[in-house]
């Protein structure tokens, strides 16, 4: 009986060494970002969570954090919050409100950091800043003047120009202009070009003064005859 017990115990050191080797191999495994290509994301100018595709995860956890660096110079306005160390799931968030008009995109490098200290290869995160409607359209000048020959139809008497400082086409584009003074013999197109719709007579009026609106403000228009 003693001989059988001794022979069983004799195999334990080899089993222990094998087990330690497997544990060491697993522990030393380098984490891998769970992404094919680059991460693509977007975030509101107001800040908050970055919508990433695919979500931020890593293989060969547990993952204790992520290291991010800015491909451009300057302080990184983003930080990573861990959600699940085992799967490496994490969330990228803006530290503060952003300004699309100053910088409308960011390109970061990211590495997963295992709890053993091992780091993954670098990946790229491209983040677009989603515009928020902050600014109202403004006229470049408050009053426009033009002159036409009496009796002529002119396709482009004046070109009006309003600007919007929002960075995106959704909020930064002037969509239309409107003549707000009633019963005017003029029309204006979406590009701000003013034309008369009938021949004008100096006997009726030496000039026309009226207002044109874009979305939020009016400009004063004066058209004279010569």
Order of alpha helices (4+ residues) and beta strands (2+ residues): alpha-alpha-beta-beta-beta-beta-beta-beta-beta-beta-beta-beta-beta-beta-beta-alpha-beta-beta-beta-beta-beta
